[in-house]
Amino acid sequence: MAQNTLTVTDNRTDRTFTLPIEDGTVRAMDFRQMRNGEEDFGLMLYDPAFMNTASCRSSITYIDGDRGILEYRGYPIEVLAEKCTFLEVAYLILFGELPSAQQLDRWVYEITHRTMLNETTKKFMEGFRYDSHPMPMLVSTMAALSTVYPDARDVRDPQNRLLQMKRLIAKMPSMAAMSYRHNLGFPYVYPDNDLNYTENFMNMLWKMVEPKYAANPVLARALDILFILHADHEQNCSTNVMRSVGSAQADPYLAAASAASALSGPLHGGANEQVIRMLDEIGSTAAIPDYIRKIKDGHGKLMGFGHRVYKNHDPRAKIIKRTAMEVFGVTRQNPKLEIAMELERIALEDEYFVKRKLYPNVDFYSGLIYQAMGFKPEMFTVLFAIPRTVGWLAQWQELVQDTEQKIARPRQIYTGQRKRSFVPIAERAVDGEPKL
Ligand code: CMC
C-alpha cells in the first residue's frame, strides 16, 4: 500500500532511514540524523537560490506556475482585479477575508487618515541630491520611518503591529510621490483626504496650482488594478528578504526597506524600467530579429520575459495588456507598444523561448502603461513597491505568528582554506591589486 514516507539508504554507512512526507515535502532537519561517523555533523541539503526549498507555510497567495494561476486568499486574481479596489484587496491579503461594506469604510478611513508624513520625514527627503533616483530615495525614507516611530520595535504586540502596518501602507504613496517630485524639482503636495488611495497618490504626484486635483477616472482605475496585481506574489526575492530580516525581529520599517532594496534589482521589480530601456534600444520592429539573435547568443536577457515560478503565461501580464489598451484610449498610445507586441509574438514562436517556457511576465507591459501615464522609467519600480508593501507586511505578520519560525540562518559548504600559518606583514609578498 502507498505510504507517505521516503526511504533513504545512506550508502556510506549502509543505514536506511524512513522520513515522513507531509504536504509534498520532507523536512531538511530529518537528514541531519544521517551521519558518517561520530564526528560527522550530519547530512545537509544544498540548494543555492532556493530552487526547491519551501521556507515557510503560508495561506496568503497561491500560484500554480504551470497552469498560470494566481490567487490571493483563494480568490482568482482576475476576479479581484475586475471587482475590487486596491484597499479592499489589501484588507483581504492582510486579514484573510474580504471586508464587509462597514469594515471597508473603517479600513479606508484608517489608512486615509495616516497618509501625512511627519515634517522631519519631508525635510529628510529634501536632503537628497536634486536628481536622485526615486527608488533609493524611497528605500531610505522607508527605513527612516523607523526613527519617527520607535514604538515599531515592539513586534510581539499584535495591536502595535497593526498600527505600524496601517502607517506604512498609508505613507507609501506619500513618500513615493515626494521622491518623484523631488527628482523633478517640484514642491511636495500634501495628501487630500477626499480622494481614494490611488486618486490621492495621483494628486500628490501631479497637482500643480489648481485648487483641487481631479484624477482621470480611467487612469485612476488602471493604477488601482496595477496595484492589485502587484500586491503579493508569495515567496519572491523581496518577500524572502522581508521574512529574513523580520525573523531577526527588526522593526517593520527596516524590514520593508530591506525588501524594497531587493525589489529594486533589475532581475526583480527593476525589470519594468529595463523593459522600456530595451524597447528604446531595439528602436523598431525591423530590428527585433537581430535583437533576439543576440539574446540567444548569450548577450543579455529579454527583459520582462521568464519567471522562476510561471512556466506558462503570467496571469498578471494578461490583465495588464488589457488594461494598457484602456489607458491608451485616454492617453497617447505608447509608440513602443507595437515593438513590444511584435517582440512578444516573435519570442513566443521561437524555439529558444518555447523550450525554456519563457513567457512575458508582469513587468513586460506595465512600463508601457506607466510611461503613457507620464511617468519616467525611474519611477516604475517605485510604483511596484507601493502595493507590494501590503504583501510584505502580510508575510511578515504571518512569520511573526508562526511558532515554527526562528531567525533565518542558512548553512554553507565551506570551500576556503583552513589552519594556515600566520605571516607577519613585512614578510608578505607584494603583488598588485587584490583579486576579487
Ligand atoms: N531572456 C533570455 N533567456 C532567459 C530569460 C530571458 N528573460 N530568462 C531565462 N532565460 C534562460 C536562461 O538563460 C536559462 O537558459 P539555459 O537553460 O540555457 O541556461 C533558462 O532560460 C532558465 O532560466 P533561469 O535563469 O534558470 O531562470 P530563473 O528562474 O533563475 O530566473 C528570472 C528567473 C525572472 C530572474 C529570469 O527569467 C530573468 O532574468 N528574466 C528577465 C528579468 C525579468 O523580467 N525579471 C522580472 C521577473 S517577474 C517580476 C518580479 O519578480 O519582480
Boltz pocket constraint, residues with backbone or C-beta under 6 A from the ligand:
constraints:
  - pocket:
      binder: B
      contacts: [[A, 236], [A, 266], [A, 267], [A, 268], [A, 269], [A, 270], [A, 271], [A, 295], [A, 300], [A, 301], [A, 302], [A, 303], [A, 304], [A, 305], [A, 306], [A, 307], [A, 308], [A, 309], [A, 356], [A, 358], [A, 361], [A, 362], [A, 363]]
      max_distance: 6.0
